[in-house]
Amino acid sequence: MRATLDHLPEPRQQEIQTIVDLLQDEFKRVCNNKTSVENFRFWTQVEERIQKEITAPFSPIVHSLRDVNAQLKEGHYLFKDIRQDGVLLYDGNHKALVAPRNLSP
């Protein structure tokens, strides 16, 4: 994963930093567990709060670390792309993503 947003235009970097700051405020109330991930009401409120602060469309897709690693082990392309090309915005527990499995063509 990338560690910086330097490849993005400055306005986009600022919007992403706003999202990270707001999410960190919310994460003080959330644990990394299945119940938190599946709390639709909570994530809807987070989405609405963030959308008020930025101009770009925002729609969170929420998965637990356990689920992301399971998807990587299965070789799911979306998660492999995120692992390869995504940007790590916050790492509160310092746990690494597993190496993805390659699917046969």
Secondary structure, DSSP 8 states (H G I E B T S, - for coil): -B---TTS-HHHHHHHHHHHHHHHHHHTT--SSHHHHT-HHHHHHHHHHHHHH-SS--------HHHHHHHHHHT-HHHHHHHHH-B----SS------------
